[in-house]
């Protein structure tokens, strides 16, 4: 949660050198050892929500990095030059692959380490966070050459100078790109941070207490110019689709404030003989009428849901609890059985103000957010409940990922968290105003509407797609070679 991102520019040098010296099983073991602890130190805070989910995420992510180094080792055995040349593509191809399928977990991309350095971060509006990851790995590869004994002094010096030139060039670009004088926004919003402890929030008999907190915050922050009030994720701890008491109370609060409200709550829908549950947000107009509902489309694997749970129903919580009775007996936090939504995240209020609704984890998907901007969103609204993670590094990582999405698409963002971090960020990643962590408060401010289209928004994640294509091609080539030798060799 502070400015240690500079370590990313050389943190891979030692692992690259060590793994490049190994072969066979020793190299694979070393790769998995590195990958496991890389992810454990990055994702340990998931264990505060679900220990099984944390272990599943760490192990699954470790295989991704191990696969990258396995390809690196294979190419290194043929010709070391190509191994080092392809490593940035392999790494970024893996990062892009983590955005695909229901197993997607694109959290620890190296590019996010630069989110505190706004000059360097500006490049993501051109090449995406994956392009920045590519440059970081490239610098690590160049510095690795500097420390390899087999490299000539001339090449070592060249590698060092090119590394410094990349970092200096990124900094210079950001300095030129960022306007020195920030421009104010024009849409007045109020962000409510209730900081309701989880045990209080979900305890029986405390429903009205939750509503009283957000009612008070809304009344204290809203005036005649406020156009949107944003509540955090699941700030209304009930199913608004099925609980009339909650719907009536929400409608009353909204009517009293005389403006639009975006409210995080749960939803349910009967499909056939099953009831599907959703993590949702509801848009109410100033008359207290429900305008639209958005169901979270990108769910956290092994935390919010089991990937492809209709295909593997034996992994559902309901099924597992039949046989693992200790889950309830000992209060083990298991994963939830939410279903992904299918609707567009783009919403509209006051007839002509379009925004993208991002619930928690969804801000980690560059292409998903980009598509919402293409579909007309003029700014981002993120709602989350990071209270699960206490004051761990997880809440700071999450906030910086949201900021990166704003810079990528050159749009403003308003982020509301149950206990923080709640803030308004402009299209260059500058936080205009924010609330203190765990404060019970409301933030009133203005958010800007999109004025331009970034190159990333226009052309997409070129770095990620190209790297993934190269990685997939190399994987297929080596796979075909292995199958040919294993099953069709005359020897």
N, C-alpha and C positions, 0 to 999 in steps of 0.2 A: 504493500500500500504506500509506497514512496518511490523516489526516483532511482531505482536500481536497474532500470531497463538497459542501461549502457552495457551491463554484463552480457547481454544477449549477443553482442557483436563478437565475442570471443569465447563464449561458454561451451561451444561444441568442438573447440580446437583439440583439446585433450582426448575426448571420446573418439573423434575421427582418427587421430593418429594411432591410438591404441587398437581400435578395431581393425584398422587397415593392416596392422602387423600380424593379425591372427588369421587362422584358416579353420574351415570345417566347423565341428561342433563347438570348439572354444570360441570362435567368432560369434556364433549364434547365441551361445550362453552369455557372452559379454554384452551383446546387443540387447537381449531381453533384460539383463540386470540393469543396464542403463535406462531402458524404456520403462520398466516397472517403477523405479524410484523417481524418474522424471515425472511420471503421472501421479505417483503417490504424494509427492511434495506439492504438486499443483492442485490435486483434487481431494486431499484428505478431508476437507470441510464438508464434503457430501455425506460423510459418515455421521454428521450431526443430524441429518435428516433420516438416512437409511444406511446402516452399516453394510447390509448385503448389497445394496445398490452401489455403494462406494467401491466395494471390492470388485463387483462385476465391471464397473466402469474402468477401474485402474487396470485390471487384467486385460479387458478387451482392447483398451487403448494401447497397452504395451505391445500387443501383437502387431498393431499398425506400424509402430516404429521399428519393431524387429523385422518386419517385412521389408522396410526401406533399407535397413542396413544389410539384410540378406542379399538384396539385389546389388548393393554397393560392393559387398564382398565378392559376389560372383563376377562382377565386371572387373574388379580390382585384380582378380586372379588371371584374367585375360590380358588386360592392359591397364595399369594404374592411372594413366592420364585420363582415360575415358571415365573411370570410376569417379574421380574427383570432379570431372566436368559435368557428369550427370547427377551428382548428389543433390544440388539445389533443386533440380527438376523432380527427383524422386521424393524429396522431403515435401515440397509444395504439392506434388501430385497426391501424396498421402493426406495432407491437410484438406485439399479439395474433396477427396473421397469421403472424408469424415462428415461432409455436409449432405451426403446422399443417403437415401433409404431411411427406415425407421430406427436404425442403429446409430444415426447421426449424432455426433457429439463434438462440434467444432469449437471447443472452448480454448484450448491452450495453444493456439496458433502463435508462432513467434512474433509476428507483426504487431500483436497487441502490446508487447513489451515496450513499444515506443509511444504509447498513447499519452504519456506524460510530457513528451517532447513534441510540442505542437508544430515546430518548424519541420521536423522529420516526418511527422504524421501526415502532412499535407499531400504527400505523394500518393496516398491511398485513393485520392479522388481521381487519379489517373490509372494506377495499376492495381488497385484493391489492396486489402490487407495481405492477400497471398503474394502479390508482387513485392510487398515490403518484406515478407518472410523470405522470399527468394533472394533478395539482396542481402539479408542478414546471413543466410546460409552461405551465400557466395563469399562474403567477407570472411566467415569462419574457415571456408575451404582455402582461401588465399593465405590466411594467417597460418593455417596448418602447413602450407608449403614452406613458410618462413622457418618453421621449426623442424622440418624434415632434413635429416643429414644427407640424404641422397640428392637434394636439390642444390644447384650451383648458387654461389653468392649473388650473381647477377639476377637470377630468377627470384631469389629470396627478396632482394631489394625491390624488384618490380612488383611482387605480390604485396609487399607492405605498402608501397606507394599507391597502388590501385585501390587497396582497402581504404586508405585514408581519403583518397579522392572520392570514393563512393559516399562515405559518410559526410564529407565536406560538401559534395554536390547536392545531397538531399537537404542538408541544412540551408544551403544557399537558395535552393528552389523554394523552400518553405518561407524563408525570409522575404523573398520577392513576391510570393503568392499571397501571403496574409496581409490584408489591409491594416494599416497602423491604427486607424480610427474606427472602432466598432460602430455599426449602425443599429439603432433600436428596432425592435419588432413592432408589429401592429395588432396582433390578436391577443387580447387580454385573457389570461388563464389563471386559475387558482389551483394549486396542487396541495392536496390534503395528506398530511403525515400523522396518522393516529398513534403510531408506536404502541399498539396494543399487544401485550405479551401473548404468545401463542396459547398458553394454558388458560388465560382469561378469555381470549377470543373465542375458543371453541368449547368452553365449559358451559354446561347446562345452566340456564338462567341468566346468562350474561349477554344475550342477544340485544336487548334494549340498551345495555351499557355501550355496546359498540356503536349503535346508531346515535346515541346521545353525543358521543365524542365527535363523530363526523358531522352531525348537525351543528354542533357548536363551532367547529372549525369552519364550516361553510358559511355560517352567518357572520363570523368575524372577518372573513376574507373577501366576501363577495360584495360588489357594488354595482351600480347601474351599467358600468362599462364591461363587466366580466362576461365573456362569451362561452367559456367552458370551465367546468369544475371537474377535476380528475381525482378519483379515489384509487387507492392501491389495489393490487391483485387480491381477490377474496376478502376485501374489506367488509363486505356484507356477508357474514359467515352463515349462509343459508342457500337453499336452492330457490332462486327467484322464479323459476319456472313452475314450482309446485307449492310454494309457501305463501298463501295470501297475506298473512300477517306481515311478512317481509316486504311484499310488493306495496302494500298500503303505506308502510312506514317510509319506504324509499320515495314513493310518490309525494308524501307529505313534505319531506325534507326538500325535495326538488322544487315543489311549488312555492315553498316559503322563501327560497333563494331567487326565484324568478329568472333562472338561466338554465343552460344545458348542463347535464351531469353525465360523466362516463364512469361507470361503477363496476368494479371487479366483484364477481360472485360466481357461484357454481350453477350448473344447468344439468338437466337430465331429459332424456327422450326415450320413449319406448320404441324399439325396433324389433318387430316380431314378438318373440317371447322374452326377449332380453331388454334390460334397461341400460342404456349407454349414458355414462356420466361425462361431463365436459367442464373444463376450466374456462370460464367465459368472462366477457365484459358487456355491459348493457348501456346503451345510449338513451337517455331520457331528455325530452325537451322541457322548456320552461313551464309547461302546463302539467308536468308530471306524467306525461304519456310516453310509453316505450316506443322508440323509433326503430331501433335495430339491435341485434345481438351478434356478437362475434365469438366463435368458439376457437380456442387455441389450437392451431394446426400443428405446431412443432412441439412435441412433448419430449421431456427428458427420459431417455431410455433407462430402464431399471430404477426409476425413481417415481415418475408419474405414470408410467405404463410399461408393459412388456412388449417389445417390438413384435409386430405381427401376431398379436395375442389371439386373433381368431384362427390362426394357423396352428399355434402352439398353446391351446387352452390349458394344458397341464401346468403352465407357468403363471396362471392367474392366481391372485391372492386367495380368491374363494376356494379354488381347487386345492392349493397348497395347505391351507389351514385345516383341511380335513385330516391331513396326515401329520403335519408339524404343529401339534397343539401348543407347543411352547411359544409360538408367535404371539398368541393372545395371553397365555399364562404369564409370560415374562415381560410382556409389553414391548416386544421387538418391533422396531419400525421397519415395515416391509414396504414394497412399492405399491402405488395406487393403481387402479384399473381404469384410468381415464381413456377416452377415445379421442383421436385427433379430429378437429373440425374441418370442414370443407369449404367454408365461405371465404370471400375475399376480405383481407384486413383493412381495406380502404373504406372509411366512413365519411359522412358529411353532416354538418350541422349549419344552421342558419342558411340553408339552401345552397351556399356557394363556397363554404370553407371545407376543404377535403384534407384528411389526415390519415396516417397509417396507424392502426392499433397493433401494438406489439406487447404480448403478454410474456413477461419474464424471459425465458430461454430463447424466445424467437429472435431476439436481437443478435444472436450469434450466427445467423445465416445471411451472409452478404447478398446472395442472389434473391432470396426471399424478400428482403427489405428493398432491394433495387427494383424488383417487380412491382412492389406497391407504389414506388415513386413513379414508375412508368405508367401505372394505372391511374395516376392523377393525384397522389398524396402530395400535399404541399409542405408538410412537416411530420415529424414522428412523435407519437405519444406512447411512452413505455410505462407499463404498470407492472410492479413486481412485489414479491413478499420475501425479502432476503433475511427476515428475522430468524429463519431456521439456522442461519450460518453464524449467528452471534456477531462478533466483531472480527471474524477471521478474514483472511485475504480474499475469500470468495466474493464478498460484497464489493470490494474495490475492483477486482477483476471484472465483475459484471458491469459496473458503472463505466469502466473504460471501454468495454466492448461496445456499449451503447453510443458512446462518444465517437468511436471509430466509424460506426454506421452513418452518423450525421455528417462526418467529414467526407466519407466516400461519396455520398450523394449530394453534397453541398445543400443540405437542408438543416433547419433547426430541429431541436428535439426537446420535449418536456418529459421528464422521468419522475414518476411518483412511486416511492417505496414505502412499505408499511412503517419501517423504522429508520429509513435512510438507505442509500443516499438519494435524496430528492433534490432535483436541480433543473435549471433551464440552460441549454447549451446552444450556441449559435452554429452556423454552417462551417465554421473553421475550428470547431472544437473548444472554443472558449466558454467556460462556465460563467454565465452572466449573473446568476444568483443561486443560492442553495441553502438548505436547512442543515442544522447540526444533526449528527447521528443520534438517534433515539429521542429527539425532541418531539414533543407533541405540539405541532404547529402547522401553519398553512403558509404557502409561498405564493404570493401574487406577483405576476410579471407579464411581460409581453413577449410573444414568440413570433418570429418572422415567417413569412410565406416564401416558398421557393421562387427564386428569381432567375436561376440559370440551370443548365444541365451539365453535370460533370462528365468527363470522358468515361469514367467508370459506369455511370448510369447509362450512357449512350451505347457503349460497346460491351459492357459486362466484364466478367472476371476472366479476361484473356489469359493472364498469367496462370490462374488456377486450372483452367480448361486445357491449355497447352501442356502444362506439366502433368496433368492427369492422363492426357492422351499418350505422352511419351512414356510415363510410368506403366500404363496399361499395355502399351506395345512391347516394352522390354519384358514385362511379366509373361506375356503370351509367347514371345520368342523363346525365352528360357524354359517355359513350360513345355512347349512343343519339342524343344531339343531334349529335355529330360524324358518325355514320354517316348520319343523316338529311340533314344539310347536304351531305355528301360525295357521296352516291349518289342522293338523291331530290329534291334541290333543283332547281326549274325553272330557276334561274339557271345 
